[in-house]
Amino acid sequence: MTVTIRLLQPDQIHVLDCVAPDVFDYQLNRAWSAAFMADPRHHIAVACDDQRVVGMASAVTYFHPDKPIQLWINEVGVSPRYQRQGIGRQLLQTLLNLGRELGCQEAWVGTEADNTPACRLYESVAGTAEDFVMYSFNLAKEQDRASSQNQI
């Protein structure tokens, strides 16, 4: 088994046609994948065993008016059969190297404190854990609720 790591280019969306189980959280949507790949600020590194994607890491180049360019690493996923072989670390390192090439001053990623495999991965590339609280907003649910209130 030889796994290769590479950054996908916009014209390589077809690589995502063959993905091992549990690499992504959900089933891929072709339109969403195309939109992601077409945006030059979105990046995805994949690990392939032959023609099959067995791991991925995605990131966004993040700009803000009062901060230098940053790399937000959205997630890292590796099919269970391929875990604990250094693939996640190689994917993460590929994105960090890309961030350096793009002039990013910082890269960041969030995970749950009890996600031990993720914490070990991020610490293995000299990541520093910080305490913070994250809030998520289900905009679809809020939109549905607002629509029903408007009907009253």
Secondary structure, 3 states (H helix, E strand, C coil): CCEEEEECCHHHHHHHHCECCCCCCCCCCHHHHHHHHHCCCEEEEEEEECCEEEEEEEEEEEEECCEEEEEEEEEEEECHHHCCCCHHHHHHHHHHHHHHHCCCCEEECCCCCCCHHHHHHHHHCCCCCCCCCCCCCCHHHHHHHHHHHHCC
